[in-house]
């Protein structure tokens, strides 16, 4: 699942959520992956991912986190570079969405991943193995 390089790797919301969704079968794998990426300073994410994480982790998982606990996780992950999404990123995502028939939100994640310098994105929301915008999709829970 992980590799030995410190090359940037982008992580989508679902990986962060599974890391805190205790009792989920994917939790241990997500925790191990994130720990490895943080230690190697390879973790990359975006403002969109962190916003989505907060919303899901405090409201939609079986055992929701308190606001303070969710913010602790955000602070820990924000030590690594976070891509700030601006209007040009939104425009690029809109065009990618139309061209590749992807959801706008998945397109915005891919734009952020490319902007982060990552060549890989860990997610279960896109097709494993495909490469979009020079970023390879890897489902770490396969």
C-alpha positions as CSV (number, residue, x, y, z in Angstrom):
1,X,0.0,0.0,0.0
2,X,2.8,2.5,0.8
3,X,6.2,3.0,-0.7
4,X,9.6,4.0,0.5
5,X,10.0,7.3,-1.3
6,X,9.1,10.7,0.0
7,X,7.5,11.6,-3.3
8,X,4.2,13.6,-2.6
9,X,1.1,11.4,-2.4
10,X,-2.4,13.0,-2.3
11,X,-5.0,11.5,0.0
12,X,-8.8,11.9,-0.6
13,X,-11.4,12.5,2.1
14,X,-12.5,8.8,2.4
15,X,-9.1,7.7,3.6
16,X,-9.1,10.4,6.3
17,X,-12.6,9.4,7.4
18,X,-11.8,5.7,7.6
19,X,-8.8,6.5,9.7
20,X,-11.1,7.8,12.4
21,X,-14.1,5.6,11.8
22,X,-13.3,3.1,14.5
23,X,-15.0,-0.3,13.9
24,X,-14.8,0.1,10.1
25,X,-12.8,-2.7,8.5
26,X,-10.8,-0.1,6.6
27,X,-9.7,1.9,9.6
28,X,-6.4,0.1,10.4
29,X,-5.3,0.3,6.8
30,X,-6.1,4.0,6.6
31,X,-4.4,4.7,9.9
32,X,-1.2,2.8,8.8
33,X,-1.2,4.6,5.4
34,X,-1.6,8.0,6.9
35,X,1.0,7.4,9.6
36,X,3.5,6.3,7.0
37,X,2.8,9.3,4.7
38,X,3.1,11.8,7.6
39,X,6.4,10.3,8.8
40,X,7.8,10.5,5.3
41,X,6.4,14.0,4.9
42,X,4.8,12.8,1.7
43,X,1.1,13.5,2.7
44,X,-0.7,16.0,0.5
45,X,-4.3,17.1,0.7
46,X,-6.5,20.1,0.0
47,X,-8.8,22.5,1.7
48,X,-11.7,20.6,0.1
49,X,-10.6,17.3,1.6
50,X,-10.2,18.8,5.0
51,X,-13.6,20.5,4.8
52,X,-15.3,17.3,3.7
53,X,-13.5,15.3,6.4
54,X,-14.7,17.7,9.1
55,X,-18.3,17.5,7.9
56,X,-18.4,13.7,7.6
57,X,-16.4,13.0,10.7
58,X,-18.5,15.1,13.0
59,X,-21.9,14.2,11.6
60,X,-22.0,11.1,9.3
61,X,-20.0,8.3,10.8
62,X,-21.3,5.8,13.2
63,X,-19.4,7.4,16.2
64,X,-19.1,11.0,15.2
65,X,-16.1,13.0,16.5
66,X,-16.5,16.1,18.7
67,X,-15.5,19.3,17.0
68,X,-12.4,19.5,19.2
69,X,-11.3,16.0,18.3
70,X,-11.9,16.5,14.5
71,X,-9.9,19.7,14.7
72,X,-7.0,17.8,16.4
73,X,-6.9,15.5,13.4
74,X,-7.1,18.5,11.0
75,X,-4.2,20.1,12.8
76,X,-2.1,17.0,12.6
77,X,-2.7,16.5,8.8
78,X,-2.2,20.2,8.1
79,X,1.4,20.0,9.1
80,X,1.9,18.6,5.6
81,X,1.2,20.8,2.6
82,X,-2.4,21.6,1.9
83,X,-3.5,22.8,-1.5
84,X,-5.6,26.0,-1.4
85,X,-8.3,25.9,-4.0
86,X,-8.8,29.1,-6.0
87,X,-10.9,30.2,-8.9
88,X,-8.5,28.9,-11.6
89,X,-8.6,25.5,-9.9
90,X,-12.4,25.6,-9.9
91,X,-12.4,26.5,-13.6
92,X,-10.0,23.7,-14.4
93,X,-12.1,21.2,-12.5
94,X,-15.2,22.3,-14.3
95,X,-13.6,21.7,-17.6
96,X,-12.1,18.4,-16.5
97,X,-15.6,17.3,-15.3
98,X,-17.1,18.1,-18.6
99,X,-14.3,16.5,-20.7
100,X,-13.9,13.3,-18.7
101,X,-17.5,13.0,-17.5
102,X,-16.4,13.0,-13.8
103,X,-18.2,14.6,-10.9
104,X,-17.1,18.2,-10.4
105,X,-16.0,17.3,-6.8
106,X,-13.8,14.4,-8.0
107,X,-12.4,16.7,-10.7
108,X,-11.5,19.3,-8.1
109,X,-9.7,16.6,-6.0
110,X,-7.7,15.6,-9.1
111,X,-6.8,19.2,-9.9
112,X,-5.6,19.6,-6.3
113,X,-3.6,16.4,-6.4
114,X,-1.8,17.5,-9.6
115,X,-1.2,21.0,-8.1
116,X,0.3,19.3,-5.0
117,X,3.0,17.6,-7.1
118,X,1.6,14.2,-6.4
119,X,1.8,11.4,-9.0
120,X,-0.6,9.2,-7.0
121,X,-3.8,9.7,-5.2
122,X,-5.2,7.3,-2.6
123,X,-9.0,7.2,-2.9
124,X,-11.8,4.7,-3.4
125,X,-14.0,7.2,-5.4
126,X,-12.3,6.8,-8.7
127,X,-11.3,3.8,-10.9
128,X,-8.2,2.0,-9.5
129,X,-5.3,2.2,-11.9
130,X,-6.5,5.0,-14.1
131,X,-4.3,8.0,-14.6
132,X,-5.9,11.5,-14.9
133,X,-3.9,14.7,-15.2
134,X,-0.8,12.7,-14.7
135,X,-2.0,11.4,-11.3
136,X,-2.5,7.6,-10.9
137,X,-5.5,6.5,-8.8
138,X,-4.9,3.9,-6.2
139,X,-7.6,2.3,-4.0
140,X,-5.7,1.4,-0.8
141,X,-8.6,-0.8,0.3
142,X,-8.6,-3.2,-2.6
